């Protein structure tokens, strides 16, 4: 059975902004997928579930500005707060929006696995990664969201999703640590390498859970980096990263033949953001990243953007009412 996995930066989507955004359209876009990761979901994710109020008869009902009420009962969802207090995190206090991630999934196709106590393992923020300041590494601006999802039809098969929103600007001078002073592009690239080298490999290597027989791992999100093949120009994300068993990056070409290596590829070359004039597409920031094992076993075809702008009439309306990003899709199937 094919499954459609999505990533969508919903641009500062919050409960307070619900009235000015076309939630019906956003919900229709989400329904194109079986599971989707959202970036830039603000205000503790209240827009997902809404709040409960009583109507004139005293009956509790969900507030109208919610995605849950538009998606229906066969969807589950959660919001994740990526804030961190690491000393290697120079952005503290810079973002007052309360940005977080969200996972939404169809419960007739996916479920959360159970731990040894029979409790569901819900998506969470992944913080168990190390960085090496001596090599210029530091914690991510937003620690990634991590979700484990079992296939209903194949419960011993698990899709592991790591959603990210890579840093855009470098921090202000007063928040910079003395040890680190990268430019904006190097900050972005540093975050991608931390995701690929450390986080991706650690999650993919975790086979200790008795409920997981076959895991497949995918990074997805807003990288703020373009693939060279997209034609969008710099700054670039490498198309290939090769990592060895010691979590060392060996290079950015796939000429290595050692079966013990991770050959990690980033895909999705369509332009996926609306330009400032709101009349065309600009950057290629939204991607999927996975190793050759996942790619050869489950990935079907090439990831691509969903051309949903026409549903709102034009680029300007879409940007105002939905987002400045288009959703991107990766289709998987078990071969």
N, C-alpha and C positions, 0 to 999 in steps of 0.2 A: 504493500500500500504506500502511495506517495504521501509525503508530509511537506508542508510549506512553512519554512522558518523565516521570520521577518525581523528587521531592525528599522527603527523609526525614531528620529530626533523630532520631538513634538514641540520644540521651541517654547520653553517657559510655560508649559501647560499647568494651570493651577485651578483650584476650586474657585478662587475669586475671579479668574478670567473666563470662567465657563460661559458666561452670558455673551461674551464677545467672540467666542470661537464656535465653529460649526461642529458641535459634538456628534451630531448625526452623521456627518461626513467622516469624521475621525473614526467613529464606530464602524461605519461601512468599510473603511480601509482596513481596520483591524480584522474584520470578518473574512478578508481575503486570505488570511493566514490560519494555520493551526496552532502556532505559538509565535509570540512576538516579544521582543525586548524594546522598551521605550527609554529614551534618554530625555533629560530636561523636564522631568515631572516634578513640580514644586509642591510646597505646602503640605508636606507629609502624605502626599498622594491622595488627599481627600477627594480629588476629582474622580478617582477610580470608583469608589463605593458611594460617594456623596455623604450626606449626613442624614440621620433619621429625624423626622419631624412628624407631628400629628396633624392630620387634616381636620376639617371642621367637625367631623363625626368622632374625633378622638382616636382614629385608627392611625397606627404608625405607617409611614411610607417613606421611601427614599426621596431625597431632594432631587429635583429634575436635572440639575447639572452634574450628572454622573455618567460614566461609561458603563458601569454595571447594568443600569436600567435599560441601556440601549443594546447591550450585547446578549442578555438573556441568561437563563439558568445553567446553560452548558459551558459557561466560562468561569474559570477561577483566575485570581490575580493577586499580586502583592506589590507593595512599594518597598524600596530599599534605600536606606540613608548611608551614603558613602563617606560621611565626615570622618576625619581621623585626627589624632592628637600626637602623631609622631613628631619627634624632634627634627626629623629630616623632611619636614613638610613645611615649606616656606610660605604657604598661601593662607595660613590661619587668619581669619577675620576679613578676608578679601571678598568672599561671596556671601552676601546676606540673603540670597534668594531661597536657600534651602533646597538646592537641586538634588534630585535623587533619580533612581532607575525604577522601572516597573517591568515585571514579567506578566503576561497574560496568555493563558493557554486553554484550549478546548479540552474539557474533561472527558469527552467521549474518545479522545485520541491519546491524551497524555495524563499521567498521574505522578505525584511525588512519591519516591520510594519510601519504604519504612525502615526505621532503624531497628536494632535488636530488641528494643522495648515496644515495638509496634507503633511508634509515633512517626508521623509523616515528617520527612526531611524537607522543609520548606526552603525556597530560595533565600539567600543571605548575602551579605557583603563579605568578600573574601579578603582577609587581612593577614593570612599566615604565609606571607612571602618575605623574603629577605632581600635587602639591597646592600651594595658594597660602596660606601661613600668614597673609598680610596680610588675607585674606578670612575667616580663622578656620578654614580647612581644615587637615586633618592626615591622615596615613596611617591606613588602617584598622587596627583592633585585630588582625584576621586578614586578611591579603591573600587575595584570592579564588582559588579553584581554577579553572583554565581548561582545557577539553578541546575538541579538534577531532575531529569524528566524521563520516566519509564514509558515505553509504548504500551498502550492498553492491550493491543493484539499480540505483543511480544514482550512480556513483562521482564524477561531477563536481558533485554536490550535497553540501554540507557543513552540518552542524548544529554551531554553536559554543555551548558551555554555559559559563556563568560561575556558579560556586556560591559562596554567601556565608553567613556567620553574623554578622550585624550585632551590634555591641557591645550589651550589656544595661545594665551599670552604668557610671557614670563612674569613672575611676581614683581611687586614694587620693591624698590631698593631697601626700604626699611624692613621688609619681610624676608629678604634674601639671607641665607646663612653665609657666613664668611667663606665656607669651604666650597660653595657652588655658585657660579655665576654664568650659567649658560645663556645663549641667545634663545629666542622663542622657538626657532626651528629645532635646535638641539634639545630643548626641553621636550618637544613632542616626540622626537626620535628616541630619546632616553626612555620615555614612557612606553613606547611600542616595544622596545627591546626588553624591558622588564616584563611586560605582558607575555611576550613570546618565549623568552629565555627561561624565566622562572615560573610564572604563574601557569602558563599553558602546560608546560611539561610536568609540573607537580600535580596538577589536576588529572592529566591524562595517565600518569603513572600510578594513581591511587586505585588499586584493585582490592583493597582490604575489606570492603563492604560485602557481606555475604549475599546481599540482594543484587549485586551488580556482577554480571558475567561478561557482558560485552559493552564497554563504554565507548562512545564517540564524542570527541570534544571539538567545540567551535567557539572562536572569539567573534563577536559581532558588535557593531556600534559606530559611533562617530569618531573617526581617527584624527580629523583635522589634518590629514595628509593625503596627497593624491598618489595613485599608482602611476608610474611612468607611462604605461600603455594607454592611459585615459586621454592623453593630450591636454590635460588641464594645467600642466606646468608644475613647478615646484611650489611648496616643499613636498618631497617624495617620501613614501613609505616603500621599503624594499619589497619586491614581489616574492622573494624567497629568503628565508633565514634558515641556516643549518646549525643545529644545536647538538652537542655530544652528550654523553651520559653524565658528565660532570657539570652540565648546564653552562658550558662555554660555547659562545658563538664562534663557529669555525669560518663562516663566510656567508655571502649573500648570493651564491649560485648553487645549483643542485648537481654539481659534478661529482660529489662524494658518493661512494658506493657502499660504505659500511652500513650494514643492516641495523646496527645499534644506534644510528643517528636519527634525530628528528629533522625531517625536511618539511618546514612549515611555510605554507604558501598563503599569500593574501590575494583575494579575488574581488571582483565587482568593479568594472571599469566605466560604467555609465556615469555621466554627470548627474549629481543627485541633489544639488542645492539651487535655489532661485537666486539670480543675481540682484544687485542693488536696484537696478531699474525695473525689476520685476517683469521682464519681457522675454526671458530666456533662462537657460541653465548655466551654472558656472562651475563650481568646484566638484571634485570627485572625492568626497570625504567619507562616505559610508561604505563599509567593507565587511567581508567575512574572512576569517583566517583559520586554517586547519592544516593538519599534517597529511602526508601522503597516504597514510593508512585510512584515515577518515575519508579523504578524497576518493580513494579507489574503491572503498567498500560501500559508501552510502550516498555520496553527492551525485546528483543528476544534473547534467548540463551546466551552463554558466550562470552564476548569480546575476541579477539584473534589477534595475529600478522598476517600480510600478508607475506607469504613466497615468496618474490620477488627476493631473491638473485639469484636464478637459471636463471632468465631472463637476468642477466648480465654475467653469466658463472661461477663465483666463488665469495667467500667472499671478496677477495682482490680487485677485480675489482669493486664490488659493493661499498665497503668502499671508494675507490678512486674516483669513478665517480658519486656516488649517495649520500650516507651518512653512518655514523657509527650506525645509528638507522634504524630499520624496522618500517614501519607504523603499527598502530594497529587500529582495526575496532570494532565498536559497532553497532549492527543492532537494529533498533526500528520499531515498528508497533503499530498502534492504535487498541486496542482490543475492 
